Amino acid sequence: MSALVVAVLLLSWHLLMPSSFHDGYWFWRIDYIKRLENITATVALHELNAPFIQRPFMTFIIKSLEHSFSIWYAYVIAVGLSFFVASFCLLLACKHLNNNYDNENISSWWHLACFALSYTILFAYFVPIYTYDDLWQYAFLLLAVSSYRNTPLRCALWLCIAVIARETTVLTLPSFAIAILLQDERLNRKNFYGAVIAVIIPALFFIGLKYFLPYPDMKGRDKHYLLNFANAASTFESFTSMVWTLGPFIVLGILVWMANRKIIRSQRNLIIAALITLIINTPIVLIATKAREARLFALPLVFIWPIAGAWLKVAAKCVHDNFMRLQKKQRITIIGIGVLIAIAVALLLGAALRGMLGYHDGFRIYAALFFGTSFVAYRLLRMPTADSIKTNKMN
């Protein structure tokens, strides 16, 4: 039920905001015919051109629904379905991993909050992120994460399906191998064979797909590097795309490390898997793709989303407890900072509604919330409480 609620909220958000559903405009500033033309062109691009033709899930669903609805409504329904399936698969992965790590019971809302508020999910179908098949890839990768510990063969099968969704799945294979090898304190033969199965089967499947399906022309890929760093504005946009995608989870991990290192140590294999994917994926995105499409940086997060809910709950509890132990003057200071952040966000939102800032409105608001919330949380975790001040005076 919670996955369905989150899917409806995300879909409603995209319908109300200037997303790609409305070609980047507010919905009241574009007529239905132009929306129809835009979505028709988007689907045709993915249906007829390599490498998009190798990623059939989203296009197949849209074309199937088109028999009963117009293509715009078919697109909207397909997007809503992808949000739901990805959210549901996340909860399956969380349930499995929580049992394995003996964590306390974490409400599904904590996990879904981390997922839905991720930069590349909250703005998935906005310009210039241009999500299409990615949510299906996340869903199958999350199912692979849910099964890697006990059933490597099932993990390999989910990875094969994820390869069909997006071929960049192969970049996660070394990470899955390491995660399987590190799941016990000592290396053993069972884990070694499991790692081999989880890598070899999807790799051979990927090679088979490339042999039978039209392979995209890779010429010109190196030019993306020049576009990503063509000038100061392009370099800044490439950098911010990476920071907004990965930054909140890096900051959240640091806050949790400050608050409770035990939970980080207990999840070390997934964290290591995410770091390996980050090291492999990020240079490829910067060199061979359009870095402004921030979703391309999100691949490492499939290892973080299933455990981020526990991180968020721990960080929120520590921040709350520290706030309640502060002296009165310290509380007023923190509340004042919160008010300033709220004013900044309100001004940005007001400018956005008046159409003064263009399609980057939401990104600026997200940045203000990210920096402001991170700063307040850090100060609360580092600020001496009334109890610690009394203790120091007694000493």
ABEGO torsion letter per residue (X at the ends): XAAAAAAAAAAAAAAABBBAAAGGBBAAABBAAAAAAAAAAAAAAAAABOAAAABAAAAAAAAAAAAABBAAAAAAAAAAAAAAAAAAAAAAAAAAAAAAAGBBBBBAAAAAAAAAABAAAAAAABOAAGBAAAAAAAAAAAAAAAAAAABAAAAAAAAAAAAAABAAAAAAAAAAAAAAAAABABBBAAAAAAAAAAAAAAAAAAAAAAAABBBBBABGAAAAAAAAAABAAAAAAAAAAAAAAAAAAAAAAAAAAAABAAAAAAAAAAAAAAAAAAAAAAAAAAAABBAABAAAAAAAAAAAAAAAAAAAAAAAAAAAAAAAABBAAAAAAAAAAAAAAAAAAAAAAAAAAAGAAEAAAAAAAAAAAAAAAAAAAAAAAABBBAAAAAAAAAX
